[in-house]
Amino acid sequence: MENFTFKNPTKIIFGRGTETSIGTEIKGYADKVLFCYGGGSIKKSGLYEKVVKALKENNIEFVELSGIKPNPRLSLVREGIKLCRENNIKFILAVGGGSVVDTGKAISVGVPYAKDVWNFYIGKRIVKEALPTAVILTIPATGSESSNSSVITNEDGWLKKGLSSEYIRPLFSIMNPELTFTLPAYQTACGAADIMAHVMERYFTNVKYVDFTDRLCEATLKTIINNVKIVLEEPENYDARAEIMWAGTIAHNDLLSTGRIGDWASHKIEHELSAIYDIAHGAGLAIIIPAWMKYVYKHDINRFVQFAVRVWNVELSFNSYEEIALEGIRRLTEFFKEIGLPTTLKEGNIGYDRFEEMADKCTTSDTRAVGQFVKIKKQDVLNILELAK
C-alpha cells in the first residue's frame, strides 16, 4: 500500500427535498451568484423554479448562464468568466450534471486569473485560487460534485483536457435522488458506465496489498450493476436511484484512490472519441474499457481473475486463469450491452478514419505514454482502437 493523505472537504446534503435548502446554504457565503445550468430539463422538471424561489427568499441575486452541453465547451466557460467579472460575482452555483459542474469549476478558476483559463487545462499554469462553487446534482455520473477535477473541450482543434486541483472541489453539493427520476434510460446507462469506469480506473493498479480498497471498489461496482437494472425498469424507484447517486460520488471523491495508483489510460483515449465525435462520455467508455482490458489483461492476470470472480461471480471451475479473466471481460461487455450502451466503435457510429489523429492527440508523441497499470504509447492506442472496432 502506498502512503496517502485523504481529505475531501465537500459537504454532502443528501435526500428528498434537499434542493429547497440551496438559498440558506449559500446565504452564509454570498449575496450574488452565477447560476449555471444546461438546457430546458430543469425548467421542465420544476427544479429551476425551486432554485429561483429559494434564492429570492434569501435575497440572493443571480445571473444566469444556460445552454451548457455534454462535453462542455471552452467558449461558454469564457462567457461565464466574462459575466462574473462584469457583474462582480464571486460564487458559482451549478445545477445539473457533470458538464454543468465542470463548467462551473472552470469558471471558478478563470475569474481570478488574468489570462486565458485554458492555460490551466494544458498544464501551463497551476491553480492558486478559485471562486467557491456549489452544486445541485441532477445526473449521477461524473462524480464532479465532490471531485477535484474538471474536463473541458476546446472547440479550436477539438481538444478535451482535464484539470485537477484541490481548489475546485465544490464547497457543498445537494443530492436528491428524486431529481433523477426523469432521466432518459440512455442517460442513466451512460452515467452508470461513467461511474463504473471511475472505479475500474482505480481498481487496475500495480500496487499490492490494497485489499481493503479493492473490496470498496468491488462493492461500488456491484452496487451499480445491481441497481441500474432496477431503475431502468422502475425509473422512480427512490432507493435504487439513491444507491446509484451515492455510489457515483464515492467512485470519484478519492476514497477509492487511497493507498493505490490508478491507471486512467481508458479515460485519456475516450476523451479523443468524445472530443471529435461528441459521443456521451459513458458510452465512449463502454467501448474503450473492454478493448483496453483485452489488450492489457496478461500484464497482471491475477488481478483480472479477482475482478471476474469478485465482481462478476465467475466460477473458478474454468480450465485456466486466462479463461476466467476473459470471461470477466465478456460479462462486463455484455452488461454494457444489456443496459443499452454501444460496445464497439461501429455501434457508437464512430468511423475508423481518424485513429492516427486520436492516437497523436492522446499521446502527443511516439515516446509519450498514458496510463499507469500499463504504459500505453501511440501504437498501443492504435491497437486498442482496432480492438474496439
Secondary structure as GFF3:
##gff-version 3
##sequence-region A 1 389
A	DSSP	beta_strand	11	14	.	.	.	ID=ss1
A	DSSP	three_ten_helix	18	21	.	.	.	ID=ss2
A	DSSP	alpha_helix	22	27	.	.	.	ID=ss3
A	DSSP	beta_strand	32	36	.	.	.	ID=ss4
A	DSSP	alpha_helix	41	44	.	.	.	ID=ss5
A	DSSP	alpha_helix	47	57	.	.	.	ID=ss6
A	DSSP	beta_strand	61	65	.	.	.	ID=ss7
A	DSSP	alpha_helix	74	86	.	.	.	ID=ss8
A	DSSP	beta_strand	92	96	.	.	.	ID=ss9
A	DSSP	alpha_helix	98	110	.	.	.	ID=ss10
A	DSSP	alpha_helix	118	121	.	.	.	ID=ss11
A	DSSP	beta_strand	133	137	.	.	.	ID=ss12
A	DSSP	beta_strand	149	154	.	.	.	ID=ss13
A	DSSP	beta_strand	159	164	.	.	.	ID=ss14
A	DSSP	three_ten_helix	166	168	.	.	.	ID=ss15
A	DSSP	beta_strand	172	175	.	.	.	ID=ss16
A	DSSP	three_ten_helix	177	180	.	.	.	ID=ss17
A	DSSP	alpha_helix	185	203	.	.	.	ID=ss18
A	DSSP	alpha_helix	211	233	.	.	.	ID=ss19
A	DSSP	alpha_helix	238	251	.	.	.	ID=ss20
A	DSSP	three_ten_helix	255	257	.	.	.	ID=ss21
A	DSSP	alpha_helix	265	277	.	.	.	ID=ss22
A	DSSP	alpha_helix	281	296	.	.	.	ID=ss23
A	DSSP	three_ten_helix	297	300	.	.	.	ID=ss24
A	DSSP	alpha_helix	301	312	.	.	.	ID=ss25
A	DSSP	alpha_helix	321	338	.	.	.	ID=ss26
A	DSSP	alpha_helix	355	363	.	.	.	ID=ss27
A	DSSP	alpha_helix	378	387	.	.	.	ID=ss28
###
